[in-house]
């Protein structure tokens, strides 16, 4: 296992763990609050014991030493220190590790997100980690020419690879399909064992030879946005620029906005 990436990150990791350890009252974890505690909060040996780790190793991590920090060891520390979602993500970022057991994402959207999407004048929609459409505005519904109403929930990959209307709506379908799939592979790398993602991949491999062939090529690319052309059945040729935004506090969601392309 690699150690945290830089001395500054190792020091920040140690400082963070020490601060969170000292902020927890021993009684909150069922420990006796003895009279001989020289510092507030938990002792290092208590955190190490509760997390199933050696006191020496945990001490070295707090001291910012160049030691190996395993994802599962970090997960036990996060549970012991009762870190919330943001603090847990910060811990793993500092350590340069991927959380092996991320907190399940809520099924519910943030309360204000659908209204934000509706307030956008151009086509806008929200995708989850399996690229299901979770919210969209009327402009997006018109752009996708009814496709968003044909299944519950609609899914971008199923639309591209299984809906015949996609090949008409996307005049550059072969390149768009290849790019969409490469973007999805990059986006879902940390979630390939999630049940919704596994079901989606199984369905697409079974029902689309094009998907199966492209998936086996292992193409990967970032979701960079840019020019998008649509051959709409009633509105004609539409040119948009696509921009994707992360939703604060919800790494499983992304907001996609399509704005009319600027004329050259």
FIRO-425072 format. One line per 3 residues: number of its first residue (from 1); their letters; for each residue x, y, z of N, C-alpha, C. Coordinates in Angstrom, 1 decimal, decimal comma, always signed. Layout:
NUM	a	X Y Z X Y Z X Y Z ~ ... .
END
This chain:
1	xxx	+0,8 -1,2 +0,0 +0,0 +0,0 +0,0 +0,9 +1,3 +0,0 ~ +0,5 +2,2 -0,8 +1,2 +3,5 -0,8 +0,8 +4,3 +0,4 ~ +1,8 +5,2 +0,8 +1,5 +6,1 +1,9 +0,8 +7,4 +1,3 .
4	xxx	+0,2 +8,2 +2,2 -0,3 +9,5 +1,7 +0,7 +10,2 +0,8 ~ +0,2 +11,0 -0,2 +1,0 +11,4 -1,3 +2,1 +12,4 -1,0 ~ +1,9 +13,3 -0,1 +2,9 +14,4 +0,1 +3,1 +14,5 +1,6 .
7	xxx	+4,3 +15,1 +2,0 +4,5 +15,4 +3,5 +3,4 +16,3 +4,0 ~ +3,0 +17,3 +3,2 +1,9 +18,2 +3,7 +0,6 +17,5 +3,9 ~ +0,3 +16,5 +3,0 -0,9 +15,7 +3,2 -0,8 +14,8 +4,4 .
10	xxx	+0,3 +14,2 +4,6 +0,5 +13,4 +5,8 +0,4 +14,2 +7,1 ~ +0,9 +15,4 +7,1 +0,8 +16,2 +8,3 -0,6 +16,7 +8,5 ~ -1,3 +17,0 +7,4 -2,7 +17,4 +7,5 -3,6 +16,3 +8,0 .
13	xxx	-3,3 +15,0 +7,5 -4,0 +13,9 +8,0 -3,8 +13,6 +9,5 ~ -2,6 +13,7 +9,9 -2,3 +13,6 +11,4 -3,0 +14,6 +12,2 ~ -2,9 +15,9 +11,8 -3,6 +17,0 +12,5 -5,1 +16,8 +12,6 .
16	xxx	-5,6 +16,3 +11,5 -7,1 +16,1 +11,4 -7,5 +15,0 +12,4 ~ -6,8 +13,9 +12,3 -7,1 +12,8 +13,2 -7,0 +13,2 +14,7 ~ -5,9 +13,9 +15,0 -5,8 +14,3 +16,4 -6,9 +15,3 +16,8 .
19	xxx	-7,3 +16,2 +16,0 -8,3 +17,1 +16,4 -9,6 +16,4 +16,6 ~ -10,0 +15,4 +15,7 -11,2 +14,7 +15,8 -11,2 +13,8 +17,0 ~ -10,0 +13,2 +17,3 -9,9 +12,3 +18,5 -10,1 +13,2 +19,8 .
22	xxx	-9,6 +14,3 +19,8 -9,7 +15,1 +21,0 -11,1 +15,8 +21,2 ~ -11,8 +15,7 +20,1 -13,2 +16,3 +20,2 -14,2 +15,4 +20,7 ~ -13,9 +14,1 +20,8 -14,9 +13,1 +21,2 -14,8 +12,8 +22,7 .
25	xxx	-15,9 +12,9 +23,4 -15,9 +12,7 +24,9 -15,8 +11,1 +25,1 ~ -14,9 +10,7 +25,9 -14,9 +9,2 +26,2 -16,2 +8,6 +26,5 ~ -17,0 +9,3 +27,3 -18,3 +8,7 +27,7 -19,2 +8,5 +26,5 .
28	xxx	-19,0 +9,2 +25,4 -19,8 +9,0 +24,2 -19,6 +7,6 +23,6 ~ -18,4 +7,0 +23,8 -18,1 +5,7 +23,3 -18,1 +4,6 +24,4 ~ -18,7 +5,0 +25,6 -18,8 +4,1 +26,7 -17,5 +3,9 +27,5 .
31	xxx	-16,6 +4,8 +27,4 -15,3 +4,7 +28,1 -15,4 +5,6 +29,4 ~ -14,7 +5,1 +30,4 -14,6 +5,9 +31,6 -13,9 +7,2 +31,5 ~ -14,4 +8,2 +32,0 -13,8 +9,5 +31,9 -13,0 +9,8 +33,1 .
34	xxx	-11,8 +9,1 +33,2 -11,0 +9,1 +34,4 -10,4 +10,5 +34,7 ~ -9,9 +10,6 +35,9 -9,3 +11,9 +36,4 -7,9 +12,2 +35,9 ~ -7,3 +11,2 +35,3 -5,8 +11,4 +34,9 -5,7 +11,7 +33,5 .
37	xxx	-6,7 +12,1 +32,8 -6,5 +12,5 +31,4 -5,9 +13,9 +31,3 ~ -4,8 +13,9 +30,6 -4,1 +15,2 +30,5 -4,5 +16,0 +29,4 ~ -5,2 +15,4 +28,4 -5,7 +16,1 +27,2 -7,2 +15,7 +27,1 .
40	xxx	-8,0 +16,6 +26,4 -9,4 +16,3 +26,2 -9,6 +15,1 +25,2 ~ -10,7 +14,5 +25,3 -11,1 +13,5 +24,3 -10,5 +12,2 +24,5 ~ -10,3 +11,4 +23,4 -9,8 +10,1 +23,5 -8,3 +10,0 +23,5 .
43	xxx	-7,8 +9,0 +24,1 -6,3 +8,7 +24,0 -6,1 +8,0 +22,7 ~ -4,8 +8,1 +22,2 -4,5 +7,4 +21,0 -4,7 +5,9 +21,1 ~ -4,3 +5,3 +22,2 -4,4 +3,9 +22,4 -5,9 +3,5 +22,4 .
46	xxx	-6,8 +4,3 +22,8 -8,2 +4,0 +22,8 -8,8 +4,0 +21,4 ~ -8,4 +5,0 +20,6 -8,8 +5,0 +19,2 -8,3 +3,7 +18,5 ~ -7,0 +3,4 +18,7 -6,4 +2,3 +18,0 -7,1 +1,0 +18,4 .
49	xxx	-7,4 +0,8 +19,7 -8,1 -0,4 +20,2 -9,5 -0,5 +19,6 ~ -10,2 +0,6 +19,7 -11,6 +0,5 +19,1 -11,6 +0,3 +17,6 ~ -10,6 +0,7 +16,9 -10,5 +0,5 +15,5 -9,8 -0,8 +15,1 .
52	xxx	-9,3 -1,6 +16,1 -8,7 -2,8 +15,8 -7,3 -2,6 +15,2 ~ -6,6 -1,6 +15,6 -5,3 -1,3 +15,0 -4,2 -1,2 +16,1 ~ -3,0 -1,3 +15,7 -1,9 -1,2 +16,7 -1,7 +0,3 +17,1 .
55	xxx	-1,4 +0,5 +18,4 -1,2 +1,9 +18,9 -0,1 +2,5 +18,2 ~ +1,0 +1,7 +18,0 +2,2 +2,3 +17,3 +1,9 +2,8 +15,9 ~ +1,1 +2,0 +15,2 +0,8 +2,4 +13,8 -0,1 +3,6 +13,8 .
58	xxx	-1,1 +3,6 +14,6 -2,0 +4,8 +14,7 -1,2 +6,0 +15,1 ~ -0,3 +5,9 +16,1 +0,5 +7,0 +16,5 +1,3 +7,6 +15,4 ~ +1,9 +6,7 +14,6 +2,7 +7,1 +13,4 +1,9 +7,9 +12,4 .
61	xxx	+0,7 +7,5 +12,2 -0,2 +8,2 +11,3 -0,5 +9,6 +11,8 ~ -0,8 +9,7 +13,1 -1,1 +11,0 +13,7 +0,2 +11,9 +13,6 ~ +1,3 +11,3 +13,7 +2,6 +12,1 +13,7 +3,0 +12,5 +12,2 .
64	xxx	+2,2 +12,0 +11,2 +2,5 +12,4 +9,9 +3,7 +11,6 +9,3 ~ +4,0 +10,5 +9,8 +5,1 +9,7 +9,3 +4,7 +9,0 +8,0 ~ +5,8 +8,6 +7,2 +5,6 +8,0 +5,9 +5,3 +6,6 +6,1 .
67	xxx	+4,1 +6,2 +6,5 +3,7 +4,8 +6,7 +2,5 +4,5 +5,8 ~ +2,3 +3,2 +5,5 +1,3 +2,7 +4,7 -0,1 +2,9 +5,4 ~ -1,1 +3,4 +4,7 -2,4 +3,6 +5,3 -3,4 +2,8 +4,4 .
70	xxx	-3,9 +1,7 +4,9 -4,8 +0,9 +4,1 -6,2 +1,5 +4,1 ~ -7,0 +1,3 +3,0 -8,4 +1,8 +3,0 -9,2 +1,2 +4,1 ~ -9,1 -0,1 +4,5 -9,9 -0,7 +5,5 -9,5 -0,2 +6,9 .
73	xxx	-8,2 +0,1 +7,1 -7,8 +0,7 +8,3 -8,4 +2,1 +8,5 ~ -8,4 +2,9 +7,4 -9,0 +4,2 +7,5 -10,5 +4,1 +7,7 ~ -11,1 +3,1 +7,1 -12,6 +3,0 +7,3 -12,9 +2,7 +8,8 .
76	xxx	-12,1 +1,9 +9,5 -12,3 +1,6 +10,9 -12,0 +2,8 +11,7 ~ -11,0 +3,6 +11,4 -10,8 +4,9 +12,1 -12,0 +5,8 +11,9 ~ -12,5 +6,0 +10,7 -13,6 +6,8 +10,4 -14,8 +6,4 +11,2 .
79	xxx	-15,1 +5,1 +11,4 -16,2 +4,7 +12,2 -16,0 +5,0 +13,7 ~ -14,7 +4,7 +14,1 -14,5 +5,0 +15,5 -14,6 +6,5 +15,9 ~ -14,2 +7,4 +15,0 -14,2 +8,8 +15,3 -15,6 +9,4 +14,9 .
82	xxx	-16,5 +8,5 +14,4 -17,8 +9,0 +14,0 -17,8 +10,1 +13,0 ~ -17,0 +9,9 +12,0 -17,0 +11,0 +11,0 -18,2 +11,0 +10,1 ~ -18,7 +12,1 +9,8 -19,8 +12,2 +8,9 -19,3 +12,1 +7,4 .
85	xxx	-20,3 +12,3 +6,5 -19,9 +12,0 +5,1 -18,8 +12,9 +4,6 ~ -18,9 +14,2 +4,9 -17,8 +15,2 +4,4 -16,5 +14,9 +5,1 ~ -16,5 +14,6 +6,4 -15,3 +14,4 +7,1 -14,6 +13,1 +6,7 .
88	xxx	-15,5 +12,1 +6,4 -14,9 +10,8 +5,9 -14,3 +10,9 +4,6 ~ -14,9 +11,7 +3,7 -14,4 +11,9 +2,3 -13,1 +12,7 +2,4 ~ -13,0 +13,6 +3,4 -11,8 +14,4 +3,6 -10,6 +13,5 +4,0 .
91	xxx	-11,0 +12,6 +5,0 -10,0 +11,7 +5,5 -9,4 +10,8 +4,3 ~ -10,2 +10,3 +3,5 -9,7 +9,4 +2,4 -9,0 +10,3 +1,4 ~ -9,4 +11,5 +1,1 -8,7 +12,3 +0,2 -7,3 +12,6 +0,7 .
94	xxx	-7,2 +13,0 +1,9 -5,8 +13,3 +2,5 -4,9 +12,1 +2,4 ~ -5,5 +10,9 +2,6 -4,7 +9,7 +2,6 -4,4 +9,1 +1,2 ~ -5,1 +9,7 +0,2 -4,9 +9,3 -1,2 -5,5 +7,9 -1,4 .
97	xxx	-6,6 +7,6 -0,7 -7,2 +6,3 -0,8 -8,7 +6,4 -1,3 ~ -9,2 +5,3 -1,8 -10,6 +5,2 -2,2 -11,3 +4,5 -1,1 ~ -12,4 +5,1 -0,7 -13,2 +4,6 +0,4 -13,8 +3,2 +0,0 .
100	xxx	-13,5 +2,1 +0,7 -14,0 +0,8 +0,3 -15,4 +0,6 +0,6 ~ -16,0 +1,4 +1,5 -17,4 +1,2 +1,8 -18,0 +2,6 +2,0 ~ -18,2 +3,3 +0,8 -18,8 +4,6 +0,9 -20,2 +4,6 +1,5 .
103	xxx	-20,6 +5,7 +2,1 -21,9 +5,8 +2,7 -22,9 +5,7 +1,6 ~ -24,0 +4,9 +1,7 -25,0 +4,8 +0,6 -25,6 +6,2 +0,3 ~ -25,8 +6,5 -0,9 -26,4 +7,7 -1,3 -27,9 +7,7 -1,1 .
106	xxx	-28,4 +8,7 -0,7 -29,9 +8,8 -0,5 -30,6 +8,7 -1,8 ~ -31,8 +8,0 -1,8 -32,6 +8,0 -3,0 -33,2 +9,3 -3,3 ~ -33,5 +10,1 -2,2 -34,1 +11,4 -2,4 -33,2 +12,4 -3,0 .
109	xxx	-33,6 +13,3 -3,9 -32,8 +14,4 -4,4 -32,8 +15,5 -3,3 ~ -31,8 +16,3 -3,3 -31,8 +17,5 -2,4 -33,1 +18,3 -2,7 ~ -33,7 +18,8 -1,7 -35,0 +19,4 -1,8 -35,1 +20,5 -2,9 .
112	xxx	-34,1 +21,3 -3,0 -34,1 +22,4 -3,9 -33,7 +22,1 -5,3 ~ -33,2 +20,9 -5,6 -32,6 +20,6 -6,9 -33,6 +20,6 -8,0 ~ -34,7 +19,9 -7,9 -35,7 +20,0 -9,0 -36,1 +21,4 -9,4 .
115	xxx	-36,4 +22,2 -8,4 -36,7 +23,6 -8,7 -35,6 +24,4 -9,4 ~ -34,4 +24,1 -9,0 -33,3 +24,7 -9,7 -33,2 +24,3 -11,2 ~ -33,5 +23,0 -11,4 -33,5 +22,5 -12,8 -34,6 +23,1 -13,6 .
118	xxx	-35,8 +23,2 -13,0 -36,9 +23,9 -13,7 -36,7 +25,3 -14,0 ~ -35,9 +26,0 -13,2 -35,6 +27,4 -13,4 -34,7 +27,7 -14,5 ~ -34,0 +26,7 -15,0 -33,0 +26,9 -16,1 -33,8 +26,9 -17,4 .
121	xxx	-33,5 +28,0 -18,2 -34,2 +28,2 -19,5 -33,9 +27,2 -20,6 ~ -32,7 +26,7 -20,6 -32,3 +25,8 -21,6 -32,3 +24,3 -21,1 ~ -32,2 +23,3 -22,0 -32,3 +21,9 -21,5 -31,4 +21,6 -20,4 .
124	xxx	-31,9 +21,1 -19,3 -31,1 +20,7 -18,1 -31,6 +19,4 -17,5 ~ -30,8 +18,6 -17,0 -31,2 +17,4 -16,4 -30,1 +16,9 -15,3 ~ -30,6 +16,0 -14,4 -29,7 +15,5 -13,4 -29,5 +14,0 -13,6 .
127	xxx	-28,3 +13,5 -13,6 -28,0 +12,1 -13,7 -27,5 +11,6 -12,4 ~ -27,8 +10,3 -12,0 -27,2 +9,7 -10,9 -26,0 +8,8 -11,3 ~ -25,5 +8,0 -10,4 -24,2 +7,3 -10,7 -24,5 +6,2 -11,7 .
130	xxx	-25,7 +5,7 -11,9 -26,0 +4,8 -13,0 -26,5 +5,5 -14,2 ~ -26,4 +6,8 -14,2 -26,9 +7,7 -15,3 -28,3 +7,5 -15,6 ~ -29,1 +7,3 -14,6 -30,5 +7,5 -14,7 -30,9 +9,0 -14,6 .
133	xxx	-31,8 +9,4 -15,4 -32,3 +10,8 -15,3 -33,2 +10,9 -14,0 ~ -32,7 +11,8 -13,1 -33,4 +11,9 -11,8 -34,3 +13,2 -11,8 ~ -34,0 +14,1 -12,6 -34,8 +15,3 -12,8 -34,5 +16,0 -14,1 .
136	xxx	-35,4 +16,6 -14,7 -35,2 +17,3 -16,0 -36,3 +18,4 -16,1 ~ -36,0 +19,4 -17,0 -37,0 +20,5 -17,2 -37,7 +20,2 -18,5 ~ -38,7 +21,1 -18,8 -39,5 +20,9 -20,0 -38,6 +21,1 -21,3 .
139	xxx	-37,6 +21,9 -21,2 -36,8 +22,1 -22,4 -36,0 +20,8 -22,7 ~ -35,6 +20,0 -21,7 -34,9 +18,8 -21,9 -35,9 +17,7 -22,4 ~ -37,1 +17,7 -21,9 -38,1 +16,8 -22,3 -38,4 +17,0 -23,8 .
142	xxx	-38,5 +18,3 -24,3 -38,7 +18,6 -25,7 -37,5 +18,1 -26,5 ~ -36,3 +18,4 -26,0 -35,1 +18,0 -26,8 -35,0 +16,5 -27,0 ~ -35,3 +15,7 -26,0 -35,2 +14,3 -26,1 -36,5 +13,7 -26,8 .
145	xxx	-37,4 +14,5 -27,3 -38,5 +14,1 -28,1 -39,3 +13,0 -27,5 ~ -39,7 +13,1 -26,3 -40,5 +12,1 -25,6 -39,8 +10,9 -25,0 ~ -38,5 +10,8 -25,2 -37,8 +9,6 -24,7 -37,8 +9,5 -23,2 .
148	xxx	-37,8 +10,7 -22,5 -37,8 +10,7 -21,1 -39,1 +10,2 -20,5 ~ -40,1 +10,1 -21,2 -41,4 +9,6 -20,7 -41,6 +8,1 -21,1 ~ -40,7 +7,5 -21,8 -40,9 +6,1 -22,2 -40,5 +5,1 -21,2 .
151	xxx	-39,8 +5,4 -20,2 -39,5 +4,4 -19,1 -39,3 +5,1 -17,8 ~ -39,3 +4,3 -16,7 -39,2 +4,9 -15,4 -38,2 +4,1 -14,6 ~ -37,0 +4,6 -14,2 -36,6 +6,0 -14,6 -35,9 +5,9 -16,0 .
154	xxx	-36,0 +7,0 -16,7 -35,2 +7,0 -18,0 -33,7 +6,9 -17,7 ~ -33,0 +6,4 -18,6 -31,5 +6,2 -18,4 -30,8 +6,6 -19,7 ~ -29,7 +7,4 -19,6 -29,1 +7,9 -20,7 -28,4 +6,8 -21,6 .
157	xxx	-27,8 +5,8 -21,0 -27,2 +4,8 -21,8 -28,2 +3,9 -22,4 ~ -29,3 +3,6 -21,7 -30,4 +2,8 -22,4 -31,0 +3,5 -23,6 ~ -31,1 +4,9 -23,4 -31,6 +5,6 -24,5 -30,7 +5,6 -25,7 .
160	xxx	-29,4 +5,8 -25,5 -28,4 +5,8 -26,6 -28,3 +4,5 -27,3 ~ -28,3 +3,4 -26,5 -28,0 +2,1 -27,1 -29,3 +1,3 -27,5 ~ -30,4 +1,5 -26,8 -31,6 +0,7 -27,0 -32,7 +1,3 -27,6 .
163	xxx	-32,8 +2,6 -27,6 -34,0 +3,4 -28,2 -33,7 +3,7 -29,6 ~ -34,4 +3,2 -30,6 -34,1 +3,5 -32,0 -34,2 +5,0 -32,3 ~ -34,9 +5,8 -31,5 -35,0 +7,2 -31,7 -33,7 +7,9 -31,5 .
166	xxx	-32,8 +7,3 -30,7 -31,5 +8,0 -30,4 -30,7 +8,1 -31,7 ~ -30,7 +7,1 -32,6 -29,9 +7,1 -33,8 -30,4 +8,2 -34,8 ~ -31,7 +8,5 -34,7 -32,2 +9,6 -35,5 -31,9 +11,0 -34,8 .
169	xxx	-32,0 +11,0 -33,5 -31,8 +12,3 -32,8 -30,3 +12,7 -32,8 ~ -29,4 +11,7 -32,8 -28,0 +12,0 -32,7 -27,4 +11,7 -34,1 ~ -27,2 +12,7 -34,9 -26,7 +12,4 -36,3 -25,3 +11,9 -36,3 .
172	xxx	-24,5 +12,1 -35,3 -23,2 +11,5 -35,2 -23,2 +10,4 -34,2 ~ -24,2 +9,5 -34,3 -24,4 +8,5 -33,3 -23,2 +7,6 -33,1 ~ -22,5 +7,1 -34,1 -21,4 +6,2 -33,7 -20,3 +6,9 -32,8 .
175	xxx	-20,0 +8,1 -33,1 -18,9 +8,7 -32,3 -19,5 +9,2 -30,9 ~ -20,8 +9,6 -30,9 -21,4 +10,0 -29,7 -21,6 +8,8 -28,8 ~ -22,0 +7,7 -29,3 -22,2 +6,5 -28,5 -20,9 +6,0 -27,9 .
178	xxx	-19,8 +6,1 -28,7 -18,5 +5,7 -28,2 -18,1 +6,6 -27,1 ~ -18,3 +7,9 -27,3 -17,8 +8,8 -26,3 -18,7 +8,7 -25,0 ~ -20,0 +8,6 -25,1 -20,8 +8,5 -23,9 -20,4 +7,3 -23,1 .
181	xxx	-20,1 +6,1 -23,8 -19,8 +4,9 -23,1 -18,4 +5,1 -22,4 ~ -17,4 +5,8 -23,1 -16,1 +6,0 -22,5 -16,2 +6,9 -21,3 ~ -17,1 +7,9 -21,3 -17,3 +8,8 -20,2 -17,9 +8,1 -19,0 .
184	xxx	-18,9 +7,2 -19,3 -19,5 +6,4 -18,3 -18,5 +5,5 -17,6 ~ -17,7 +4,8 -18,4 -16,7 +3,9 -17,8 -15,8 +4,7 -16,8 ~ -15,3 +5,9 -17,2 -14,5 +6,7 -16,3 -15,3 +7,1 -15,1 .
187	xxx	-16,6 +7,4 -15,2 -17,4 +8,0 -14,1 -17,7 +6,9 -13,1 ~ -17,9 +5,6 -13,6 -18,4 +4,6 -12,7 -17,3 +3,7 -12,2 ~ -16,0 +4,0 -12,4 -14,9 +3,1 -12,0 -15,0 +2,7 -10,5 .
190	xxx	-15,4 +3,7 -9,7 -15,5 +3,4 -8,2 -16,8 +2,6 -7,8 ~ -17,7 +2,4 -8,8 -19,0 +1,9 -8,5 -19,4 +0,6 -9,3 ~ -18,4 -0,1 -9,8 -18,7 -1,2 -10,7 -19,3 -2,4 -9,9 .
193	xxx	-19,3 -2,3 -8,6 -19,9 -3,4 -7,9 -21,3 -3,0 -7,3 ~ -21,7 -1,7 -7,6 -23,0 -1,3 -7,1 -24,1 -2,0 -7,9 ~ -25,2 -2,5 -7,2 -26,2 -3,3 -7,9 -26,9 -2,6 -9,0 .
196	xxx	-27,2 -1,3 -8,9 -27,8 -0,6 -10,1 -26,9 -0,6 -11,3 ~ -25,6 -0,4 -11,1 -24,7 -0,3 -12,2 -24,5 -1,7 -12,8 ~ -24,4 -2,7 -12,0 -24,3 -4,1 -12,5 -25,5 -4,5 -13,3 .
199	xxx	-26,7 -4,1 -12,8 -28,0 -4,5 -13,6 -28,0 -3,7 -14,9 ~ -27,6 -2,5 -14,9 -27,5 -1,7 -16,2 -26,6 -2,3 -17,2 ~ -25,4 -2,7 -16,7 -24,4 -3,3 -17,6 -24,9 -4,6 -18,2 .
202	xxx	-25,5 -5,4 -17,3 -26,0 -6,7 -17,8 -27,0 -6,6 -18,8 ~ -28,0 -5,6 -18,6 -29,0 -5,4 -19,6 -28,5 -4,9 -20,9 ~ -27,5 -4,0 -20,9 -27,0 -3,4 -22,1 -26,1 -4,4 -22,9 .
205	xxx	-25,4 -5,2 -22,2 -24,5 -6,2 -22,8 -25,4 -7,3 -23,5 ~ -26,6 -7,6 -22,8 -27,5 -8,6 -23,4 -28,3 -8,1 -24,6 ~ -28,7 -6,8 -24,5 -29,6 -6,3 -25,5 -29,0 -5,5 -26,6 .
208	xxx	-27,7 -5,1 -26,5 -27,1 -4,2 -27,5 -25,7 -4,8 -27,9 ~ -25,6 -5,3 -29,1 -24,3 -5,8 -29,6 -23,3 -4,6 -29,7 ~ -23,8 -3,4 -30,0 -23,0 -2,3 -30,1 -22,4 -1,9 -28,8 .
211	xxx	-23,2 -1,9 -27,7 -22,7 -1,7 -26,4 -21,7 -2,7 -26,0 ~ -22,0 -4,0 -26,2 -21,1 -5,0 -25,8 -19,7 -4,9 -26,5 ~ -19,7 -4,6 -27,7 -18,5 -4,4 -28,5 -17,7 -3,2 -27,9 .
214	xxx	-18,3 -2,1 -27,7 -17,6 -0,9 -27,3 -17,2 -1,1 -25,8 ~ -18,0 -1,7 -25,0 -17,6 -1,9 -23,6 -16,3 -2,7 -23,5 ~ -16,2 -3,7 -24,4 -15,0 -4,6 -24,3 -13,8 -3,9 -24,8 .
217	xxx	-13,9 -2,7 -25,5 -12,7 -1,9 -25,9 -12,1 -1,2 -24,8 ~ -12,8 -1,0 -23,7 -12,3 -0,3 -22,5 -11,9 +1,1 -22,7 ~ -12,6 +1,8 -23,6 -12,3 +3,2 -23,8 -12,7 +4,0 -22,6 .
220	xxx	-11,8 +5,0 -22,3 -12,1 +5,9 -21,1 -11,8 +7,3 -21,5 ~ -12,7 +8,2 -21,1 -12,5 +9,6 -21,4 -13,2 +10,4 -20,4 ~ -12,8 +11,7 -20,1 -13,4 +12,5 -19,1 -14,7 +13,1 -19,7 .
223	xxx	-15,6 +13,5 -18,8 -16,9 +14,1 -19,3 -16,6 +15,6 -19,4 ~ -16,1 +16,0 -20,6 -15,6 +17,4 -20,8 -16,6 +18,3 -21,4 ~ -17,8 +17,8 -21,8 -18,8 +18,7 -22,5 -18,4 +19,1 -23,9 .
226	xxx	-18,9 +20,2 -24,3 -18,5 +20,7 -25,6 -19,7 +20,7 -26,5 ~ -19,5 +20,8 -27,9 -20,5 +20,9 -28,9 -21,3 +19,6 -29,0 ~ -22,7 +19,8 -29,0 -23,6 +18,7 -29,2 -24,6 +19,1 -30,3 .
229	xxx	-24,8 +18,2 -31,3 -25,7 +18,4 -32,4 -26,9 +17,4 -32,3 ~ -28,1 +17,9 -32,5 -29,3 +17,1 -32,4 -30,1 +17,3 -33,7 ~ -30,6 +16,2 -34,3 -31,5 +16,3 -35,4 -32,9 +16,0 -34,9 .
232	xxx	-33,5 +17,1 -34,4 -34,8 +17,0 -33,8 -35,9 +16,7 -34,8 ~ -36,8 +15,8 -34,5 -37,9 +15,4 -35,5 -38,8 +16,6 -35,9 ~ -39,0 +17,6 -35,1 -39,9 +18,7 -35,4 -39,2 +20,0 -35,3 .
235	xxx	-38,1 +20,2 -34,6 -37,4 +21,5 -34,4 -36,2 +21,6 -35,4 ~ -35,9 +20,5 -36,1 -34,8 +20,6 -37,0 -33,4 +20,4 -36,3 ~ -32,4 +20,9 -36,9 -31,0 +20,8 -36,4 -30,8 +21,8 -35,2 .
238	xxx	-30,4 +21,2 -34,1 -30,2 +22,0 -32,9 -28,7 +21,9 -32,5 ~ -28,1 +23,0 -32,2 -26,7 +22,9 -31,8 -26,5 +23,5 -30,4 ~ -26,0 +22,7 -29,5 -25,8 +23,1 -28,1 -24,4 +22,9 -27,7 .
241	xxx	-24,0 +23,6 -26,6 -22,8 +23,4 -25,9 -23,2 +22,8 -24,5 ~ -22,5 +21,7 -24,2 -22,9 +20,9 -23,0 -21,9 +21,3 -21,8 ~ -22,4 +21,5 -20,6 -21,6 +21,7 -19,5 -22,1 +20,9 -18,3 .
244	xxx	-21,2 +20,2 -17,6 -21,7 +19,3 -16,5 -21,1 +19,9 -15,2 ~ -22,0 +19,9 -14,2 -21,6 +20,4 -12,9 -21,8 +19,3 -11,8 ~ -20,9 +19,3 -10,8 -21,1 +18,4 -9,7 -22,1 +19,1 -8,7 .
247	xxx	-22,9 +18,2 -8,1 -23,9 +18,7 -7,1 -23,3 +18,7 -5,7 ~ -23,2 +19,8 -5,0 -22,5 +19,9 -3,8 -23,1 +18,9 -2,7 ~ -22,2 +18,2 -2,1 -22,7 +17,2 -1,1 -23,2 +15,9 -1,6 .
250	xxx	-23,3 +15,8 -2,9 -23,9 +14,6 -3,5 -23,0 +14,1 -4,7 ~ -21,9 +13,4 -4,4 -21,0 +13,0 -5,5 -21,6 +12,0 -6,5 ~ -22,8 +11,5 -6,1 -23,5 +10,6 -7,0 -24,3 +11,3 -8,1 .
253	xxx	-24,5 +12,6 -8,0 -25,3 +13,3 -8,9 -24,5 +14,3 -9,7 ~ -25,0 +14,5 -11,0 -24,4 +15,6 -11,8 -25,5 +16,3 -12,5 ~ -25,3 +17,6 -12,7 -26,2 +18,5 -13,4 -25,7 +18,8 -14,7 .
256	xxx	-26,4 +18,5 -15,8 -26,0 +18,7 -17,2 -26,9 +19,8 -17,7 ~ -26,2 +20,8 -18,3 -26,9 +21,9 -18,9 -26,5 +22,1 -20,4 ~ -27,4 +22,2 -21,3 -27,2 +22,4 -22,7 -27,6 +23,8 -23,1 .
259	xxx	-26,6 +24,6 -23,5 -26,9 +26,0 -23,9 -26,8 +26,1 -25,4 ~ -27,6 +27,0 -26,0 -27,5 +27,2 -27,5 -26,1 +27,5 -27,9 ~ -25,6 +26,8 -28,9 -24,2 +27,1 -29,3 -24,1 +28,5 -29,9 .
262	xxx	-23,0 +29,1 -29,6 -22,7 +30,4 -30,2 -22,4 +30,4 -31,7 ~ -23,0 +31,3 -32,4 -22,7 +31,3 -33,9 -21,3 +31,8 -34,1 ~ -20,7 +31,1 -35,1 -19,3 +31,5 -35,5 -19,3 +32,9 -36,1 .
END
